Amino acid sequence: MADANDLTAALAAAAGGLGGLWAAWRWAASWTPEPAALSPSPSADDLEEDLAQAMAQLADLQAQQHRLQGADHARQTDAIRRRAAALLQSLDTLPAPSPARRPRRLPRGQGGPLAALAARPQLRGALWGGGSVGVLLFLSQQLGRYMN
């Protein structure tokens, strides 16, 4: 009788291992990096921050004008102004932000049976923890019976 259980367990482990390898192979074959993930387009906040930084650099450059020679000052000022103009053009080409939508809330008592758990994450966590411990106790009990 123990030999049949050992064979069943070995077959189940082999099938699970092969299924896991197949799933990993399929996932790896279908995964391709997104071009947007490699070079994300800047958001309006990023562009505005860069523009503010360019304007601060321009103000600092004007304050330090007496330390630079005329040609160096003019070259650096032109470079910062070109960068600021490019940032302004990028800001102009961004699509207008969509109006923020709040999720529709159901009246109290119409959320369904799981609404109480969604409103109380501590209770949900306690139930998950209790369920996990219960499953582990059940499995250890079954293992103890199998070993005897």
HUHUPE-V898250 format. One record per backbone hydrogen bond with DSSP energy under -0.5 kcal/mol. NH is the residue of the N-H (numbers start at 1). CO is the residue of the C=O. E is the energy in kcal/mol with one decimal. If there is no record, write none. Layout:
NH|CO|E + NH|CO|E
This chain:
5|1|-1.5 + 6|2|-2.2 + 7|3|-2.2 + 8|4|-2.3 + 9|5|-2.5 + 10|6|-2.3 + 11|7|-2.4 + 12|8|-2.4 + 13|9|-2.4 + 14|10|-2.4 + 15|11|-2.6 + 16|12|-2.4 + 17|13|-2.4 + 18|14|-2.6 + 19|15|-2.4 + 20|16|-2.3 + 21|17|-2.3 + 22|18|-2.5 + 23|19|-2.4 + 24|20|-2.4 + 25|21|-2.4 + 26|22|-2.5 + 27|23|-2.3 + 28|24|-2.5 + 29|25|-2.1 + 30|26|-1.7 + 31|27|-1.2 + 38|34|-1.3 + 39|35|-1.8 + 47|43|-2.3 + 48|44|-2.6 + 49|45|-2.2 + 50|46|-2.4 + 51|47|-2.4 + 52|48|-2.4 + 53|49|-2.1 + 54|50|-2.3 + 55|51|-2.4 + 56|52|-2.1 + 57|53|-2.3 + 58|54|-2.2 + 59|55|-2.1 + 60|56|-2.4 + 61|57|-2.4 + 62|58|-2.1 + 63|59|-2.0 + 64|60|-1.8 + 65|62|-1.0 + 67|64|-1.7 + 68|64|-0.7 + 68|65|-0.9 + 73|69|-2.7 + 74|70|-2.3 + 75|71|-2.3 + 76|72|-2.6 + 77|73|-2.4 + 78|74|-2.3 + 79|75|-2.1 + 80|76|-2.3 + 81|77|-2.4 + 82|78|-2.5 + 83|79|-2.1 + 84|80|-2.4 + 85|81|-2.3 + 86|82|-2.4 + 87|83|-2.1 + 88|84|-2.3 + 89|85|-2.3 + 90|86|-2.2 + 91|87|-2.2 + 92|88|-2.0 + 93|89|-1.5 + 94|90|-0.8 + 94|91|-0.6 + 110|107|-2.0 + 115|112|-1.1 + 118|114|-2.0 + 119|115|-1.8 + 120|116|-0.8 + 124|120|-2.0 + 125|121|-2.5 + 126|122|-2.3 + 127|123|-2.4 + 128|124|-2.3 + 129|125|-2.6 + 130|126|-2.8 + 131|127|-2.6 + 132|128|-2.5 + 133|129|-2.4 + 134|130|-2.4 + 135|131|-2.4 + 136|132|-2.3 + 137|133|-2.5 + 138|134|-2.4 + 139|135|-2.6 + 140|136|-2.4 + 141|137|-2.2 + 142|138|-2.3 + 143|139|-2.4 + 144|140|-2.3 + 145|141|-2.1 + 146|142|-2.1 + 147|143|-2.3 + 148|144|-1.2
